[in-house]
Amino acid sequence: MEKRENIFLKKSFVAITGASRGLGRCITLQFAVKFPPNSVLVLMARNVEALESVRTELKATTPNITVLVRQYNQGETDEGYFNGIFDSLLTENKLSKGDFEQVMLVHNCATTGDIENAALQLCDVNRVRSYYDINLCGMILLNTNFFATFCDPSLSRAVVNITSLASQRPMPSLHLYCAGKAARDMFFRVLSAEEPSIRILTYAPGAVDTDMMRDMEANVSSASLRKALNGLREDGKLLTPEESVADLIQVLEDNTFDNAEYVNNYIKKS
Ligand SMILES: NC(=O)c1ccc[n+]([C@@H]2O[C@H](COP(=O)([O-])OP(=O)(O)OC[C@H]3O[C@@H](n4cnc5c(N)ncnc54)[C@H](OP(=O)(O)O)[C@@H]3O)[C@@H](O)[C@H]2O)c1
């Protein structure tokens, strides 16, 4: 196997979606201490106040990192909405592509969709479509625009696709989520086949205590899944975002994963 170096060694431009809370916030805080000085982190989500508060935290802990906030809605369907996002960010902040040895896009943003209904109750086209606008279409368009900006194949380029066990295993109530995650994983396998020079980690973070998890515990229509999720909390089996992201960092430091193949977080609390 080709020996690759720890992914955090190069001066990097890193965009993280869903950075306002949960895993994305934690990825941002923990990645910031790993990358070399003068790397740039771009924090992306809808809630700009929450993003600004993450930026404030970073200013205190990692003053050598430049932190940019970019509000966006990944479910936006206006023609051209995603075009030039990263070109504008560079221009507005007087940065140039040549400033970086590596670029990375962390696709962390996701929603769970209509978990209160079973698969055979999905009848509202707008709800189904809007789910895939956020979780699939917007993600793909953002990805396309990122690599339109950073198109030089001699630059180190990486993607972290945050996936889920739900992409591998059918889970009642999580129809849209499971199908969306499976589609994203396959999208990145195809991208990897087309663009082997892009390093792609498809990473499932385990069951993590975030807003998404609390929402599922309370609201999934399937009683069996609700019981299983509540059992994880009662048995102390949920990971904290910090524990989960520490494992993600280890995977990226080791950098031995197969491109775009599913990697699971195997940390389990006893
Ligand atoms: N928690 C778990 O147990 C678990 C397990 C497996 C996989 N995952 C995956 O881990 C990732 C993070 O999950 P999480 O648990 O941290 O979720 P979360 O707490 O619900 O956070 C979701 C993030 O996505 C952003 N977001 C949602 N809709 C958006 C939109 N339309 N446009 C832009 N940003 C949007 C949210 O920010 P705003 O609201 O500010 O826009 C937020 O920052 C997801 O990909 C999830 O599927 C989580």
The ligand as an SDF file (V2000), in Angstrom:
LIG
                    3D

 48 52  0  0  0  0  0  0  0  0999 V2000
  -25.3910   12.1970   15.7440 N   0  0  0  0  0  0  0  0  0  0  0  0
  -25.2260   10.9570   15.3420 C   0  0  0  0  0  0  0  0  0  0  0  0
  -25.3980    9.9750   16.1040 O   0  0  0  0  0  0  0  0  0  0  0  0
  -24.8000   10.6490   13.9360 C   0  0  0  0  0  0  0  0  0  0  0  0
  -24.6150    9.2950   13.5830 C   0  0  0  0  0  0  0  0  0  0  0  0
  -24.1910    8.9990   12.2930 C   0  0  0  0  0  0  0  0  0  0  0  0
  -23.9280   10.0100   11.3940 C   0  0  0  0  0  0  0  0  0  0  0  0
  -24.1250   11.3170   11.7670 N   0  0  0  0  0  0  0  0  0  0  0  0
  -23.8450   12.3460   10.7760 C   0  0  0  0  0  0  0  0  0  0  0  0
  -22.9920   13.3270   11.3450 O   0  0  0  0  0  0  0  0  0  0  0  0
  -23.2380   14.6000   10.7230 C   0  0  0  0  0  0  0  0  0  0  0  0
  -23.5050   15.6670   11.7800 C   0  0  0  0  0  0  0  0  0  0  0  0
  -24.6380   15.2690   12.5230 O   0  0  0  0  0  0  0  0  0  0  0  0
  -25.0380   15.9490   13.9160 P   0  0  0  0  0  0  0  0  0  0  0  0
  -25.5270   14.8410   14.7620 O   0  0  0  0  0  0  0  0  0  0  0  0
  -23.9700   16.8510   14.3830 O   0  0  0  0  0  0  0  0  0  0  0  0
  -26.3170   16.7890   13.4240 O   0  0  0  0  0  0  0  0  0  0  0  0
  -26.9580   18.1440   13.9960 P   0  0  0  0  0  0  0  0  0  0  0  0
  -26.6060   18.3000   15.4110 O   0  0  0  0  0  0  0  0  0  0  0  0
  -28.3990   18.0690   13.6240 O   0  0  0  0  0  0  0  0  0  0  0  0
  -26.2280   19.2640   13.1200 O   0  0  0  0  0  0  0  0  0  0  0  0
  -26.5230   19.3810   11.7490 C   0  0  0  0  0  0  0  0  0  0  0  0
  -25.7150   20.5060   11.1360 C   0  0  0  0  0  0  0  0  0  0  0  0
  -26.1490   20.6470    9.7690 O   0  0  0  0  0  0  0  0  0  0  0  0
  -26.4930   22.0140    9.5280 C   0  0  0  0  0  0  0  0  0  0  0  0
  -27.6020   22.0900    8.5800 N   0  0  0  0  0  0  0  0  0  0  0  0
  -28.8170   21.4960    8.6690 C   0  0  0  0  0  0  0  0  0  0  0  0
  -29.5940   21.8420    7.6310 N   0  0  0  0  0  0  0  0  0  0  0  0
  -28.8380   22.6820    6.8570 C   0  0  0  0  0  0  0  0  0  0  0  0
  -29.0760   23.3680    5.6440 C   0  0  0  0  0  0  0  0  0  0  0  0
  -30.2690   23.3160    5.0100 N   0  0  0  0  0  0  0  0  0  0  0  0
  -28.0800   24.1210    5.1170 N   0  0  0  0  0  0  0  0  0  0  0  0
  -26.8800   24.2170    5.7390 C   0  0  0  0  0  0  0  0  0  0  0  0
  -26.6050   23.5950    6.9040 N   0  0  0  0  0  0  0  0  0  0  0  0
  -27.5750   22.8460    7.4530 C   0  0  0  0  0  0  0  0  0  0  0  0
  -26.9090   22.5560   10.9030 C   0  0  0  0  0  0  0  0  0  0  0  0
  -26.6790   23.9600   10.9880 O   0  0  0  0  0  0  0  0  0  0  0  0
  -27.7970   25.1040   10.8580 P   0  0  0  0  0  0  0  0  0  0  0  0
  -29.0380   24.6040   11.5270 O   0  0  0  0  0  0  0  0  0  0  0  0
  -27.1490   26.2770   11.5170 O   0  0  0  0  0  0  0  0  0  0  0  0
  -27.9710   25.2990    9.3710 O   0  0  0  0  0  0  0  0  0  0  0  0
  -25.9370   21.8330   11.8290 C   0  0  0  0  0  0  0  0  0  0  0  0
  -24.7280   22.5430   11.9080 O   0  0  0  0  0  0  0  0  0  0  0  0
  -24.4030   14.3690    9.7660 C   0  0  0  0  0  0  0  0  0  0  0  0
  -23.9150   14.1300    8.4750 O   0  0  0  0  0  0  0  0  0  0  0  0
  -25.0580   13.1270   10.3220 C   0  0  0  0  0  0  0  0  0  0  0  0
  -25.7980   12.4200    9.3460 O   0  0  0  0  0  0  0  0  0  0  0  0
  -24.5530   11.6690   13.0090 C   0  0  0  0  0  0  0  0  0  0  0  0
  1  2  1  0
  2  3  2  0
  2  4  1  0
  4  5  1  0
  4 48  2  0
  5  6  2  0
  6  7  1  0
  7  8  2  0
  8  9  1  0
  8 48  1  0
  9 10  1  0
  9 46  1  0
 10 11  1  0
 11 12  1  0
 11 44  1  0
 12 13  1  0
 13 14  1  0
 14 15  2  0
 14 16  1  0
 14 17  1  0
 17 18  1  0
 18 19  2  0
 18 20  1  0
 18 21  1  0
 21 22  1  0
 22 23  1  0
 23 24  1  0
 23 42  1  0
 24 25  1  0
 25 26  1  0
 25 36  1  0
 26 27  1  0
 26 35  1  0
 27 28  2  0
 28 29  1  0
 29 30  1  0
 29 35  2  0
 30 31  1  0
 30 32  2  0
 32 33  1  0
 33 34  2  0
 34 35  1  0
 36 37  1  0
 36 42  1  0
 37 38  1  0
 38 39  2  0
 38 40  1  0
 38 41  1  0
 42 43  1  0
 44 45  1  0
 44 46  1  0
 46 47  1  0
M  CHG  2   8   1  16  -1
M  END
$$$$
